[in-house]
Amino acid sequence: MTTAAFDESEYAQRRARVRQRMDETGFDLLICQDPANMHWLTGFDGWSFYTPQAVLFHRDDQFPVWFGRAQDALSAAMTTDLPDDNIVAFSEPLVHHPDRHPFDELCELIRQRGWSSASIGVELDAHYYTARAHRHLVDGLGGARIADNRELVNWARLVKSPAELSYMREAGRLATRVMERALERLRPGSPQKDIIAEVYHTQISGLDDRHGDYTSICPLIQVGNGTATPHLTWTSDALPDEGLVVMELAAARRHYHAPITRTAHIGTPPRDVAMLAETILEGRAAEPVGEGGAAALQAARPGVTCAEVEAVWQGVLNRHGYRKESRVGYSIGLGFPPDWGERTASLRPGENTVLEAGMCFHFQSGMWLERYGAAISESFVVTADGGERLCNVERALHVIT
Amino acid sequence: MTTAAFDESEYAQRRARVRQRMDETGFDLLICQDPANMHWLTGFDGWSFYTPQAVLFHRDDQFPVWFGRAQDALSAAMTTDLPDDNIVAFSEPLVHHPDRHPFDELCELIRQRGWSSASIGVELDAHYYTARAHRHLVDGLGGARIADNRELVNWARLVKSPAELSYMREAGRLATRVMERALERLRPGSPQKDIIAEVYHTQISGLDDRHGDYTSICPLIQVGNGTATPHLTWTSDALPDEGLVVMELAAARRHYHAPITRTAHIGTPPRDVAMLAETILEGRAAEPVGEGGAAALQAARPGVTCAEVEAVWQGVLNRHGYRKESRVGYSIGLGFPPDWGERTASLRPGENTVLEAGMCFHFQSGMWLERYGAAISESFVVTADGGERLCNVERALHVIT
């Protein structure tokens, strides 16, 4: 086995932090189905999140309990520090059963442990926590106190430890390489698929002897009018002789993500495109002369709110006659498909979360206008000196001639 | 834009088939959040399934309605045949809002269309249909008749059209190439990550000018004791000088999947490993002499039940002293992360679904024993002559010397 991503003390600290939040919010027991929360609490790793599974954490216990499919229980034993008694498998016939559900057995487990009268916090909006799973839990524990824990563990993940930041920086270095390779391959006539094949190869090859993991969102590429929308994927089409290309790519080290977006123009960019790109750069950059003394990243210091960072950026946009409706950034870190966002703090109006050193964000400055769009984004970590970029790709509209 | 994957008449037939099932089950309106169901009904394509979105289909209407994030609405316009009025965006501030939810506006849409007294079928167990989304729907439509549609659209997808089978066969050819390249690279000392980087490159490069899509499950590789569990992913570790390697890989053409699993042994395999592999091959193969006249694939003809196919396979296993608890196969086709299974018919005891020509399955014959495992799987389409394999990789325990 590859070395565990973190040592014992890291997990102990995480659990202590979650325990404290449980005390503050009055939960005795958490049921986590978000794969990132399961991983963060235990180290559990494996592509088994397409079946019902969960990590349970009771405030009085040292270790969480892993609950999942029998064939994945050994993955739990191999990738976590949990004692054997804390790895519990459900019966195989419950998989995709029309009437019964694995959470029927989760209810039994909860009763066996004496937790059925506990105050239980579930992740009501976690991607894989389906309405049906919840129904089986509620019906199965009849009368138990079950409430939405409102992303309690996700919020506990917001400030990264030094060990986590080290993976974030590695992810940033790898994402830099990924984006640079992709940009080098943008040529008229190149099939989109060939560029993306190279992106994947670079993502996984990693940094020397350190592998890259799958990223939570696949590589995204938009061409021409397609740049007006952000989540299209590649086709077999050849790149045109002239026009915009936007790529949102990422890299992951031990499931920690650094996403980055760049915009290229094949041929001389029209005036409006160049101006949009310049505006984005001015509003977003935090670099010495030539790259602006500006703006949002420089503002991203401990003590400042998320909304304040957004306001700096929106101010620059407005000065140039633009306006961005969607949030300009969101918290990042550990992630599993389908999203590398942590579903907690967003850089947007009304968001009063106060920045602390060690928080990480994807500053997604994408502007999707009616007929085209442009995006030049950065992943950064909050430091006393402002947002420290995790990647280092040339900050410019990439002109391909 | 790349040519649409299917023409108008294909979508008309799909919608007619769903309408018929709605009549049979008494639903007036379906709300589909499964990305594969959304795609199958409309062609909608894009990695936006990490935000709440849905396709609504009313039995009296010709076209479904797409509902999603504003920045993705243009993707819907670009990838579907829906009229403009049937593409509806929710307000951006609802993304990750602690109290409001995009489905609050979905409720408004349903009321505006006059559907609030309809019999509404939701996908209660679809991966991204969260308990919170359901709660907002139920509360927002107060008193509406909302019930689980029990994978109604998934079941409608079970028998593939000729156009779909053509993509399935392309996926099979591509998966063959993917697996062969991976097997060629299995050598003592090879880092796992380098093999997987090549897998991804091959998956996306596709077949000549036809791109491959991202697969719904990432490439899986297990080594040594890790072969006793099926869902581990790659590390930076070098392959050992001796031992088992299991890889479950796939390829996707226009999101149609063909998965395949092969087992290799570096060095001469111990007797027990060789015997396990032989048993799997005997129980699974449907090939002329030398490859067995056997067994499960040959049995997979129209009119036979899923359970009967499983019984053939289990019989061979039992004769050799093995027993498989987990299902031996499941329906495949169109898929998006996190699963390429359709969540409908499984090849397992008690499953009385009757096979029809055009159904496709992944015959996952993996055996995960206490200390090691082996798997030699096939994707197949049901034909009058039995299961037609979609891939064509040597059916053997791969010995690497």
Contacts between the chains, C-beta under 8 A, distances in Angstrom:
chain1	res1	chain2	res2	distance
A	1	B	226	7.7
A	1	B	235	7.5
A	1	B	237	7.7
A	2	B	235	3.8
A	2	B	236	6.1
A	2	B	237	5.5
A	45	B	232	7.4
A	45	B	233	7.1
A	46	B	229	7.4
A	46	B	231	4.1
A	46	B	232	5.4
A	46	B	233	6.9
A	47	B	217	5.6
A	47	B	218	5.6
A	47	B	220	6.4
A	47	B	231	4.9
A	47	B	233	6.1
A	47	B	338	7.2
A	48	B	231	4.4
A	49	B	338	5.6
A	50	B	127	6.8
A	50	B	217	7.3
A	50	B	338	4.0
A	50	B	339	3.8
A	50	B	341	7.6
A	70	B	325	7.0
A	70	B	326	7.5
A	71	B	229	6.2
A	71	B	230	5.6
A	71	B	231	7.7
A	71	B	326	5.9
A	71	B	368	5.3
A	72	B	229	6.3
A	72	B	230	7.6
A	72	B	231	5.8
A	73	B	229	7.7
A	74	B	228	5.3
A	74	B	229	3.8
A	74	B	368	7.6
A	75	B	229	4.6
A	75	B	231	6.0
A	75	B	232	5.8
A	78	B	225	7.8
A	78	B	226	6.7
A	78	B	229	7.1
A	78	B	232	7.3
A	79	B	232	7.9
A	92	B	325	4.9
A	92	B	326	4.9
A	92	B	327	7.4
A	93	B	348	7.5
A	93	B	350	7.8
A	95	B	326	7.5
A	95	B	327	6.8
A	95	B	346	7.5
A	96	B	330	7.5
A	96	B	341	7.8
A	96	B	343	5.5
A	96	B	344	7.8
A	96	B	346	6.1
A	98	B	150	6.6
A	101	B	125	8.0
A	122	B	131	7.2
A	124	B	130	6.7
A	124	B	131	4.8
A	124	B	132	4.1
A	124	B	135	7.1
A	125	B	101	8.0
A	125	B	130	4.9
A	125	B	131	7.5
A	125	B	132	3.8
A	125	B	133	7.4
A	126	B	130	6.6
A	127	B	50	6.8
A	127	B	127	6.8
A	127	B	128	5.6
A	127	B	130	6.8
A	128	B	127	5.7
A	128	B	128	7.9
A	128	B	338	7.4
A	129	B	130	5.6
A	129	B	131	5.6
A	130	B	124	6.7
A	130	B	125	4.9
A	130	B	126	6.6
A	130	B	127	6.8
A	130	B	129	5.6
A	130	B	130	6.8
A	130	B	131	6.9
A	131	B	122	7.2
A	131	B	124	4.8
A	131	B	125	7.5
A	131	B	129	5.6
A	131	B	130	6.8
A	131	B	131	5.0
A	131	B	133	7.1
A	131	B	134	3.5
A	131	B	135	7.9
A	132	B	124	4.1
A	132	B	125	3.8
A	132	B	148	6.7
A	133	B	125	7.4
A	133	B	131	7.1
A	134	B	131	3.5
A	134	B	134	7.6
A	135	B	124	7.0
A	135	B	131	7.9
A	148	B	132	6.8
A	150	B	98	6.6
A	191	B	209	7.3
A	191	B	211	7.3
A	192	B	211	7.3
A	193	B	204	5.6
A	193	B	205	6.4
A	193	B	206	5.8
A	193	B	211	3.6
A	193	B	212	7.2
A	194	B	205	6.7
A	196	B	204	5.2
A	197	B	200	7.3
A	197	B	201	4.7
A	197	B	202	7.9
A	197	B	203	8.0
A	197	B	204	4.0
A	197	B	205	4.6
A	198	B	201	7.4
A	200	B	197	7.3
A	200	B	200	3.6
A	200	B	201	6.2
A	200	B	203	7.7
A	200	B	204	5.8
A	201	B	197	4.7
A	201	B	198	7.4
A	201	B	200	6.2
A	201	B	201	4.5
A	202	B	197	7.9
A	203	B	197	8.0
A	203	B	200	7.7
A	204	B	193	5.6
A	204	B	196	5.2
A	204	B	197	4.0
A	204	B	200	5.8
A	204	B	234	7.5
A	205	B	193	6.4
A	205	B	194	6.7
A	205	B	197	4.6
A	206	B	193	5.9
A	206	B	236	6.9
A	209	B	191	7.3
A	209	B	236	5.5
A	210	B	236	5.7
A	211	B	191	7.3
A	211	B	192	7.3
A	211	B	193	3.6
A	211	B	234	6.2
A	211	B	235	6.1
A	211	B	236	4.2
A	212	B	193	7.3
A	213	B	233	7.1
A	214	B	218	4.5
A	214	B	233	7.0
A	217	B	47	5.6
A	217	B	50	7.3
A	218	B	47	5.7
A	218	B	214	4.5
A	220	B	47	6.4
A	225	B	78	7.8
A	226	B	1	7.8
A	226	B	78	6.7
A	228	B	74	5.3
A	229	B	46	7.4
A	229	B	71	6.2
A	229	B	72	6.3
A	229	B	73	7.6
A	229	B	74	3.8
A	229	B	75	4.6
A	229	B	78	7.1
A	230	B	71	5.6
A	230	B	72	7.6
A	231	B	46	4.1
A	231	B	47	4.8
A	231	B	48	4.4
A	231	B	71	7.7
A	231	B	72	5.8
A	231	B	75	6.0
A	232	B	45	7.4
A	232	B	46	5.4
A	232	B	75	5.8
A	232	B	78	7.4
A	232	B	79	7.9
A	233	B	45	7.2
A	233	B	46	6.9
A	233	B	47	6.1
A	233	B	213	7.1
A	233	B	214	7.0
A	234	B	204	7.4
A	234	B	211	6.2
A	235	B	1	7.5
A	235	B	2	3.8
A	235	B	211	6.1
A	236	B	2	6.1
A	236	B	206	6.9
A	236	B	209	5.5
A	236	B	210	5.8
A	236	B	211	4.2
A	237	B	1	7.6
A	237	B	2	5.5
A	325	B	70	7.0
A	325	B	92	4.9
A	326	B	70	7.5
A	326	B	71	5.9
A	326	B	92	4.9
A	326	B	95	7.6
A	327	B	92	7.4
A	327	B	95	6.8
A	330	B	96	7.5
A	337	B	337	4.7
A	337	B	338	5.8
A	338	B	47	7.3
A	338	B	49	5.6
A	338	B	50	4.0
A	338	B	128	7.4
A	338	B	337	5.8
A	338	B	338	7.5
A	339	B	50	3.7
A	341	B	50	7.6
A	341	B	96	7.8
A	343	B	96	5.4
A	344	B	96	7.7
A	346	B	95	7.5
A	346	B	96	6.1
A	348	B	93	7.5
A	350	B	93	7.8
A	368	B	71	5.4
A	368	B	74	7.6
